[in-house]
Amino acid sequence: MKRLIPLAVLTAAFLGITSAQGVARPLACTPVRAVFYESSDWFRLAQGLGANPSPCAQYYVTLPALAADKTQMRPGSAWQIRQLGPNFHALAEVSYTAWQRWVTATGNTWYQAGQEVRHRMAVAGFDIPTGDTWVVNEFPSTVRTGSASDRQHVRDLVHGLYDGDGGPQIKGMVYDVGIAQTGVSLVQHKAYWESWLQDSAFWNDMSAYVSDFFQENYGDVRTYAVAGADPVTRITSLNQFLQAPLQLALASGAPSSIAAAKAFLTQSYGSLSNASWGWSASYGWTKVTTAVMADYISAQTYAMRASGSAARLGFAWNPLNSGGLSPDDYTSQVGDVLARLAGSIHETDSGDPSNACEATGCAATLDGAKATGTWKTFSTWTPTVAALTDTTITATAGVASAPITIQLKTGTVSVAQPIPTSVVVTSNSPTATFSTAPTGPWAPSLTLAIPAGTKTALVYAMDTTPGSPTITATANGTAQTKTMIVAGATPPPVTTPTTTGTTTQTTPEVTVSTVQFSPTETNRMHVDLAVAGKDGATPASRLRVTLLVGDTPVGSTVATSGADGSVGFTAAPILRLGCYTVKVSSVVAPGYAWNGSAPDTSYCVKALPASVRVTAFGLRKGHIHLGLGVVDVAGKPVDAHVSVAVVHGSTIFAASNGRTGSGVFGLTARGTPAKGCYGVRVLSVGAPGITWDQKAPHAAFCVR
């Protein structure tokens, strides 16, 4: 690896029009918006960037909200960013989680929350006319998945932030929570993104109120520093990860319904990449030497400048002394990493992204490093299909089938779409007909409209001819098929003479023999049932089942039993207190008649799991302050008694106990903290109707 270029040499290289290698560079200035996030180390970051600024860059440094109350903007600090030059601006951190609590506690709207942020920004000294603005940290994963109401909440929030409380309208920025670069399945992640990109109303609001959309991409150096990989190969692999959402919006085969998202992201997308050194989790994996970290930063700058997207680059900066270095050594090495960060941006002023690698070569290697090609899947669009999900489809000739489930799937993942989906259902049998109700009306071709936000639809089939016809469901130009087994009509009972009179042969019976309940690790209720014939057989049976808590339905399904007669389903709603039962509405098995009975089994949930979350961890008037919240499986605050300790290594630094009240318990340590990193140890949690899940919250705070 090449030696890092000192800042003085870099400055001389720019002014003297020569690089470190003595090669003349063109006098050009390619603009770029450089955005930085950090949770506490903002002053050192700003000073380091200001020591080697690019005249071609507009720098935006996040000022974290106050740790004790993250609805409060950091006062009297924005000027320290601005004083570094006219191209330095302060970003006011808008903590989504903190303002969510504010909305809940005050009863105000999310739009009003945005207006209140702007008011507090003005009081704290942020200067909109000179370029300061706001950044939402961060859009939670529920915005991407479309669950809960968070997507609408962030739309209202950014609208309020844009309008302000009477001040000038100003667009701001957002950070969107990412996922790990390795060790995760991208099939579901991509499916959620494809659905999200089609929510035109959301992206139109982003276009109206947001200037920069940054995806958090905290990468793993072990996928980069691969022996034998040249810089171009490394940059290509990096951008498959860093630019994935934008590449999906630009993918061939994408539907016209993503037009609003495509227009916004091509002008506003940026990657919030990884300059956080020393981490094994939370900020990717960067437990490497500073030389390797510097090389990785250079390559990321190269990749972002070479991406062809709008002129944006971003980095998260949160160094961690995970190697146990002495304070002086750690400070010195962090300075080296920061100098490389500033230098890599300055070196690309001419518009040649490869200049970012001049100082290090973008050639660092790690033993065992291995490239990942999984992110290239975002360069292609996976069509959403209408899958026929029933294991088997059976019917009796001339009789309506049990309901057939049609489920929207993107790849192998069932995801609701934000727009209606048209599905056409047909059969290759000339005598087959379909309906949305078991009583008709019937038609040989049926067009279903699956509403926005819905994953499934039910259809009934009827064929007067026994056989094995093929049912086809077509959506978005893609057909999915399934064979339906149509049995002959069940003959009426046969009366035969005997020596004692007559005997009537009746249709054999089938019964629901077993009902079992079992809560899942995701805090949902799973139900297993078994069906058996009175003759000992286990015919393929189609069941309609409703899950209830008390008298309230909480889930239902229509499913077909397997070869052993068993069938199971998991209800989507999270667990709740009360007794669960099932109601079996129908059982259809060709050649059998259901006797109408099912076991009277119940399962009573008397306590729900609860978890502990750290809401604040930092310094308050020179003392370590810790805030804890206890939430139930629905994420709602719980009034619980907690016992907690702040630990320094393996030593308890401070401990206390008390109630969370409205959901938060605070501990401020009396002693003066020594240098080093502090953690949280929860000793006990208790409240009626809950059981602590025994999971320790992940939190650390380092005193430097």
TORTISE-146906 format. One record per residue (C-alpha): x negated, y negated, z negated. Coordinates in pm, whole numbers, plus 32768, in hexadecimal, padded with zeros to 4 digits. Each point is the difference from the previous one (the first is absolute). Layout:
BEGIN
XYZ
...
! end
This chain:
BEGIN
800080008000
7F887EA2804E
7FAB7F0A7EED
81147F107F9A
7FC57EA78090
7FD97EF27EF3
81007EE98007
7EF87EFF8058
7F9B80C48134
816B8025806B
80387E8A7FE1
7EC77FB580C5
806480FE8104
81487F4F8039
7F737E9F8009
7EC9806280C2
80C480D380F6
7F35813B7FBD
805F81417F51
7F2F80BF7F06
7F7080C28125
7FA87EBB80B2
810680258112
80A87EC08071
81757FE97FC2
80F97F2A80BD
807E7EC57F5A
816780747FDB
80FB7FFA7EE9
811181078000
81087FAA7EFB
806580FD7EF8
80E07FFE7ECC
7F4680B17EE8
80DC806B7EDC
7F8A808A7EB2
80AF80A87EDF
7F73803B7EA6
809E803D7EAE
7F137F2B7F2E
7EAB7FBD80A2
807A7EE180DB
7F007EFC7F94
7ECB80D3804E
809E8069814A
804C7E9B8069
7EA57F897FA1
7F5E811C80C2
80CB7FB68139
7FB87E8E7FD8
7E8980437FF2
80058075816B
813E7F7C809E
805B8022816B
80757EBB809F
80DD80D980DF
80C080A07EE1
81237F8C7F2B
7FCE80A47EAC
8128805B7F24
7FAA80777E9F
811080937F22
80217F5C7EAD
809581117F21
812B7FA17F2C
7FCA7FF97E89
7FD3815F7F76
80D77FBB7ECE
81277F8E80D5
7FD880378174
81227F1A8052
7F197EE37F97
7F167F728108
7E957FCE7F97
7FE87E8D7FA5
7EE47F128051
7F4180F880D7
806A7FCC8169
7F217ECE801F
7ED080DA7FB7
804C80BC8142
80447EC680CA
7EC57F507F8D
7F31810180C0
80667F568143
81297F9E80D8
801681638087
8030809A7EA6
816280307F7C
80A280957ECB
810B810F8014
80F680087EDE
8040816B7FA0
817480527FF4
801981457F3B
812E80BC8086
801980D57EC6
7FF27ED57F16
81027F3A80C1
80DE81348010
800B7FF77E85
80467E89800D
8128803180E9
808B81137F20
7FD07F377EC0
80877EB1807F
8112807380EB
7F757F1E8111
7FE5806C816A
7EC6806580B7
801D7EC780D5
80017F307EC1
7ECF80C37F89
7F467F8F8137
80677E977FC2
7F8D80177E97
7EAC80828070
7FD57ECE80DE
80597F1E7EDB
7F0180AB7F1F
7EFB7FEF8115
80257E878010
7FE37FE27E84
7EC780DD8002
7F507F268104
802780BB8148
7FF07F0A8122
80DB80698125
7F9D7EE280EE
7E8F80627FEF
8043816F804F
804B80AC7EB5
812380F48015
809981367F5E
7FCF81778023
80ED81127F89
7F4281127F4C
807A80F6805F
811C808F80CD
804A81497F49
801A814980BE
817D7FED7FE3
7FFA7EE380FB
7F5D80EA80FB
80E381267FB2
813B7F2B7FF9
807280937EB3
809B7F357EE4
803D7E908057
7E987F8A800D
80007FBB8176
81157F007FD8
7F5D7F797EC6
7EB87FAB80AF
80BF7F628121
80AD7F177F0B
7EBD7FC37F3F
7F317F8E812B
81227F258073
7FFF7F507EB0
7E867FE58005
800F7F65815A
810D7EFF7FA6
7F787FA87EAA
80BF7F2C7F07
80077EC380CF
7E977FFA8070
7F85803E8163
805E814780A8
7ECA80DA801D
7FC1815F807C
7F3380E27F20
7F6C815D7FFC
8058815C7F85
7F36812E7F97
80A8814D804C
7FA581277F21
7F3D810A80BD
7FAE816F7FCE
7EB880B97FDF
7F3280358139
7FCC81707FB1
80B081167F47
81607F9E8068
80F38075810A
803B7EEF80FE
813680A28098
80ED7F637F03
7F3E7EB87FEF
80177FD88179
817280608005
804E7EF07F02
7F3C7F0180CB
80B8805D8140
814E7FC97F54
7F8C7EBB7F5F
7F867F70814A
8164801A8086
80947F237EEE
80187EC880D8
80A87F2C7EF3
7EDA803C7F17
7EF67FAC8100
80BB7ECC807A
7FF57F7E7E99
7E8E804D7FEB
7FC87F3F8141
80C37ED77F77
7F5D7FEA7EA9
7EB080BB8005
7EBF7FA380B4
7F28812E7FA9
805E816B7FBD
7EDD80BC7F62
8007817B7FD7
7F34807D7ED8
7F0080F08095
7F1280697EEB
7F2780F980B7
7F1E81217FA2
7E8E7FD4804F
7FE4817B801D
80C27FF28147
7F197EF18088
7E9780527FA9
7FED813780DA
7EA880728072
7FD57FED8178
81277F14803A
7FA47EC980C8
80947EA87FA9
81008004811A
808781537F8E
80107F817E9A
80B57EC08064
80FD80C180CE
804980E67EDA
80177EDB7F0E
80FF7F4C80D7
80DB8132801B
80317FCB7E8A
7FE97E857FE2
80E57FB08125
80F481267FE2
81477F397FD6
7FA97F17811F
7F99812380DE
815080A67FBC
80B87EC28061
7F387FFA8145
801D81778046
808280718150
8156809E7FE7
806E7F1C7EE4
816E7F9D8023
80767EA28056
80987FEC7EA3
7EA77FA87F72
7FE57EC180D0
801F7F167ED3
7EFA80C07F37
7F1480128129
80197E8A8040
7FB97FAE7E93
7EE780F77FBF
7F3E7FB0813E
7FEB7E997F84
7FE880347E87
7F6C81567FAA
7EBE801D7F3D
7F4E81137F41
7FB17FC87E90
7EC980D88008
7F1380787EF3
7EE87F337F63
8043808D7EA2
7EBF80B27FA3
7FE281187F00
815A80A28009
806F816B8016
81757FAE8003
80EE7ED68014
7F1B7F4D80F6
7FAC812780DE
7EB380AD7FC6
7ECA7F237FF0
7F1C80A07EF9
7EC97FCA80D4
7EC37F337FF1
801B7E8E804E
7F40803B8144
810780F88079
81187F1A7F88
7F687EDB80BB
7FED80D1813C
816C806A7FD5
806F7E957FDA
7F407FA1813B
80AD811580C2
81597F9B7F86
7FC47E99806D
7F8B80838152
813980D9801A
80F57EEC7FA6
7F5B7F0780EE
800481078116
8168806D7FCC
80927F168103
810D7F947F09
803D7E9D7F8B
7ECD7F537F71
801E80827E9D
7F2D80C87F10
802C80487E92
7F5280A37ED9
8059806B7EA0
7EEA7F9F7F0F
7FFC80AC7EAD
7EA5808B7FB0
7FE881047EEC
7ECB805E7F36
804981728014
7E8D80567FFF
7FBB7F767EA4
7F077EFA807B
7F747EFB7F15
80B67EB28013
7EDF7F5580B4
7FCE811D80F9
817480188041
80207E89803A
7EDA800680EF
8088812380CB
815D7F6B8011
7F597EC68087
7F6180CD8116
815180928064
80A27EAA7FFA
7EEA7F6B80D4
803B810F8104
81747FB97FFE
7FC67E8F8043
7EEF804580FD
80C580FC80CD
81107EFC803B
7F0F7EE78055
7F3B80D780F2
8130803880E1
80397E8E8047
7FAC802C816F
811680FF802A
7F19812B8028
807980EE7EEF
7EC880DA8013
7F367EE37F67
809180647EAF
7F268136800C
7EB47F55804A
7F977FF67E93
804D816A7FA8
802280BD8149
815480947FA3
7F4781497FE2
8009805D7E8E
802E81737FB1
807D80C87ED7
7FCD81707FC0
814280B78049
80A77EDD80B0
80FE80718101
80C97F3680F9
817A80117FFF
80C87FEE8140
815980127F63
804E7E8D8021
7FF28008817B
8162808B7FF2
80747E967FD9
7F9F7FB9816A
812D80CB8079
81717FE47FB3
80BE812E7F7C
816B7FFD8077
8115802E7F02
80D081348053
814F808B7F8D
7F9F81497F5F
80F781197FC2
7F82805C7EA7
80DC81287F9F
7F4181477FE7
811780B780B4
81407F8680A5
811C80F98002
816E7FF2805E
812380E08053
80947FE9815C
811C7F05800A
7FB97F847E9F
7F517EBC7F9D
7EA380377F7C
7F867F847EB2
7F6F7EA2801E
7EBA7FF880C6
7EFB7F0B7F7C
7F507F1A80F8
7ED77F507F63
7F2B7EEA808D
7E9180647FFA
7EC47F4D8065
7F0981188030
804E80E77EDD
807D7EEC7F1A
81687F9B7FCA
800E7E847FF7
812C7F1A8014
7FF17F028119
80537E8D7FD5
80D28007813F
812080E4806B
7F95813D80B8
80D4809E8111
8003817D800E
80A980CE8112
806381667FA4
804581028110
7FF58179803E
7FA880E08126
814480BF7FC1
81227F8780DA
80F680587EEA
7F4C7F477EE6
808C7EBE7F6F
7F977F147EE9
80A17F147F07
7FA87F2C7ED2
811980A97F3A
805C81707FD7
815E7FB38083
7F907F4F8140
80317F5980F0
7F1280DB80CA
7F2A7FA4812D
7EF580BA80CB
7F0E7EDB7FCB
7FF87F337EC2
7F4A7EB77FCC
7FAC7FB27E95
7F907EAD7F7F
7F2180357ED0
80157EB37F44
7ED07F327F9E
7F6F80757EB7
809081608028
7F3681398048
810A81048048
814F804380A4
80EA812C8000
80A480A0812E
80E4812E8027
7FEE80F68120
810780ED8088
7FD780FE8118
810E80EF8074
7F0380EF8099
7F2980E67F26
7E8D7FEF804C
7EC37F387FBD
80277EA980A2
7EFF7EEC7FDA
805D7EBA7F58
7F3B7ECE806F
7FE17EB37F45
7F627EE780CA
7F827EB67F72
7F0C7F038091
7FDE80D78136
7F8381307F40
80CE813F7FDE
800180F17EDA
80A781558019
808281137F1E
80B181498046
815B80327F71
807B81627FBB
8171801A8059
809D813D7F79
8141809C8083
813F7F9D7F54
803780BB7EB7
810B8109803F
813780017F26
801C81047EEC
803E815D808D
811480DD7F6C
7FC081758019
80E081207F94
7F9A80DF7EDF
809E81277F52
807A7F187EEE
80797EE280DA
7F2D7EE9809E
7EAE7F5D7FB0
7FA67E97805F
7E937FBE805F
7FB17E9B7F8B
7EDF7F1B8060
7ED780367F14
7FBB7EED7F02
7ED07F287FC4
7FBA7F4F7EB6
7F0E7EFB7F77
7F4380D87F0B
7EFB7F137F70
7FD87E8A7FB5
7EB97F847F67
7F827EA07FB2
7E967F887FEA
7F827E977FEB
7EE27FB780F3
7EB77F4D7FC5
80927ED480B8
811A7FEC7F00
8115808380DF
80E981217FC0
7FCD813B80CF
81148104801E
7FDB816A8073
812F80D2805B
802681678073
8117809E80CE
80508172800C
811080D78096
80C980E77F28
7F7E811580E3
7E9A7FAE7F94
7FA37F4C8143
7F6F7E9D800E
809F7F70813A
7F8C7EB1808C
80F47F177F52
803A7E8E802E
80497F497EBB
80807EA37FB6
7F847F9F7EA5
80257EC47F2E
7F217FB07ED4
80A57F447EE1
7F987F5D7EBB
813580147F2C
81137FA980FA
7F227F2480DD
7F78808E8149
7E8A7FBB802A
7FAD80D38131
809180EF80FD
7F8880E38113
806E80FA8103
7F04811A8023
7FDD81668078
7F8181177F22
7ECE80C8805E
7FD981748037
7FFF803B7E87
813D7F357FD1
7F4F7EDD7F57
801E7E8E804F
7F747ED17F4E
800A7E868010
7F717ED77F46
80DC7ED17FBF
7F707EB1806D
80697F317ECD
7F1280007EDB
805980B67EC1
80FA7F6A7F11
8077805A7EA6
812880EC7FF2
8068815E8062
7FD680748168
80F480F080A8
804680688166
8144801A80BE
800480F68122
81077F8480F7
7FE2810F8106
7F3F81388061
801780768168
7F6A81528061
806480AB8147
80C4813B7FB2
802D7FA57E8F
80F27F377F30
7F8B7F317ED6
80B180607EC0
7FFB7E927F8D
7F2E803B7EC9
7EA97F807F8B
7F4C801B7EB1
80607EF57F04
7E977F977FBF
7F877EAE7F81
7EB77F577FA8
7FF87EDF7F07
7EF17EF48013
7FD97F727EA4
7EC17F358037
7F5C7F5F8130
7E8C7FDA804A
7F6E7EA67FC7
7EAE7F768064
7F1D7EEC7F86
7F8C7EE880E6
7EFA7EF87FBE
80977EA98046
7ED67F2E7F93
7E9680467FA8
7F077EE67FE1
7F857EE37F29
80E57F157F43
7F487EE67F52
7EC380D17FF8
80A881387F75
8067813A80B8
817680088038
80C281348069
816A800B8073
80B8814B8020
81548056808A
80C681417FDE
80E5805B8122
80EC8120803D
801480D88139
80C77EEC80AE
7EF17F007FB6
80DB7F487F05
7F667F727EBF
802D80D37EC7
800C7F7A7E9C
7F0380EF7F68
7F0F80157ED9
7E9B801C807C
7EAE80347F5E
7EDA7F9380D5
7E8A7FC07FEC
7F057F3980CC
7EC380D0801F
7E9C7F9D804D
7F63813C8086
806F81097F09
80247F047EE1
814D7F667FA0
7FD47E858011
81607FA47F92
814680B57FB9
81657FA77FAF
816480808010
81567F67802A
81317FEF80E0
80077FA5816D
81357F2A7FC4
80767F99815B
7F0E80F88094
7EAA7F697FAD
7F1B80247ED1
7ED07F1F7FD5
7EBB80337F42
7EF87EF17FD9
7EBC807D7F65
7F707F267EED
7E9380518032
7F1F7F5A80FE
7FCA80F4811C
7EA480728058
7F9380298168
8074813B80A9
813C80A4807B
8134803E7F2C
811580FC8034
815980547F78
8061812C7F2B
8171803C7FB7
802A80C27EBB
8179802B7FF1
81467F91809F
815780377F68
81657F9A804B
815580A87FF6
805480B8813F
7EA180008093
7EC780D77FF4
7EAB7F6D804D
7F6680A38134
7EAA80037F4D
7F587F558128
7EFE7EFA7FAA
801C7EB780C2
7EDA7FB480E3
7F727EB27F92
7EA97F6E7FC1
7F7D7EA67FAD
7E927FA78007
7F647EE77F36
7ED27F7480B2
! end
